Amino acid sequence: MTELDAAPGARRMWHVVITTAGPALPVEEVRDALERLSDRHQFLLSARYAADRAEVRYWDESDHVRDIAARAFSVWNDYSELAALPPWEVVGLEVIERDAFQARLGGRPGRRAGDADVTGLAAGGVHPF
């Protein structure tokens, strides 16, 4: 049974990628802010950064994609003061349910969601682009 076949009202897992961009800052400041975000957002899988952009990814759970998308748009703002995040805007958002995300892995045994050669993201931690 796939998540799409789940009973009505069943909670589903969603992989979320938020991309932000804005004026360039020292990369050390961006990295430190993302590390603080990682400490405070318990579901953060990893983050990538450059002087003028950042990307964070995590798993979230909800019945509907619209709820996840709404929450995702607020994550950067909700944590901006607490983690001293750059004052950037969200310029990209991807929300995909778990089965579709795992299909990107090609069903190969031993592969993990987030492996770099499949998603372009380093698995875990805060890394430069």
C-alpha positions in Angstrom: 0.0 0.0 0.0 1.4 3.4 -0.9 0.8 6.6 0.9 -1.6 7.6 -1.8 -3.7 4.6 -0.9 -3.7 5.5 2.8 -7.0 5.9 4.6 -8.6 9.3 4.5 -7.1 11.5 7.2 -4.0 9.4 7.4 -0.9 11.5 8.0 1.7 11.5 5.2 5.4 12.3 5.1 6.6 15.1 2.8 10.1 16.0 1.8 10.5 19.8 1.8 13.2 22.0 0.1 13.2 25.7 0.8 15.4 28.0 -1.2 16.1 31.5 -0.1 18.1 34.3 -1.7 19.1 37.9 -1.0 22.0 40.3 -0.8 25.4 38.7 -0.4 26.8 38.2 3.2 30.0 36.7 4.5 29.6 32.9 4.0 30.7 32.3 7.6 27.6 34.3 8.8 25.4 32.3 6.5 26.9 28.9 7.6 26.7 29.9 11.3 23.0 30.9 10.9 22.1 27.6 9.2 23.9 25.6 11.9 21.8 27.5 14.5 18.7 26.7 12.5 19.8 23.0 12.4 20.1 23.0 16.2 16.7 24.5 16.6 14.7 22.8 13.9 14.8 19.2 14.9 13.6 17.8 11.5 16.3 19.6 9.4 18.1 17.1 7.3 20.7 19.3 5.7 21.4 22.8 4.4 23.5 24.2 1.6 24.7 27.8 1.3 26.5 30.5 -0.6 27.0 34.2 0.1 23.7 35.1 -1.5 21.5 32.0 -1.1 20.6 29.1 1.1 18.7 25.9 0.7 17.3 23.8 3.6 15.6 20.4 3.5 13.7 18.4 6.0 10.8 16.0 6.4 7.4 17.1 7.7 4.1 15.3 8.3 0.6 16.3 7.4 -2.6 15.1 5.7 -2.3 17.5 2.8 0.4 19.1 0.7 -1.2 22.6 1.1 -0.6 22.4 4.9 3.1 21.5 4.3 3.5 24.2 1.8 2.0 26.9 4.0 4.2 25.8 6.9 7.3 25.7 4.7 6.8 29.3 3.6 6.8 30.4 7.2 9.8 28.3 8.4 12.5 30.9 7.3 10.5 33.7 8.9 9.6 31.8 12.1 13.2 30.9 12.8 14.8 34.1 11.4 15.2 35.9 14.7 16.0 32.8 16.8 18.7 31.6 14.5 19.7 35.0 13.2 19.0 33.9 9.6 19.9 36.3 6.7 17.0 38.6 5.8 16.3 36.8 2.6 13.1 35.9 0.9 11.9 32.4 -0.1 12.5 32.1 -3.8 11.8 28.4 -4.2 9.8 25.6 -2.6 9.5 21.9 -3.4 7.2 19.7 -1.5 7.0 16.0 -2.5 5.5 13.0 -0.8 7.7 10.3 0.5 6.9 7.6 -2.1 7.6 10.0 -5.0 10.8 11.2 -3.3 12.0 7.6 -2.8 11.2 6.8 -6.4 13.9 9.3 -7.3 16.4 6.9 -5.6 15.4 4.3 -8.2 14.5 1.7 -5.7 18.1 0.7 -5.3 18.9 -1.1 -2.1 21.2 0.7 0.3 20.4 4.1 -1.1 19.2 6.8 1.3 17.0 9.7 0.7 19.3 12.6 0.2 22.3 10.8 -1.2 24.3 13.4 -3.1 24.5 11.8 -6.6 20.7 11.4 -6.7 19.4 14.7 -5.3 22.4 17.0 -5.6 22.4 17.6 -1.9 25.0 16.4 0.6 23.5 13.9 3.1 23.2 15.6 6.4 24.8 18.7 7.9 25.4 22.2 6.6 27.6 22.5 3.5 28.5 25.0 0.8 27.0 24.7 -2.7 
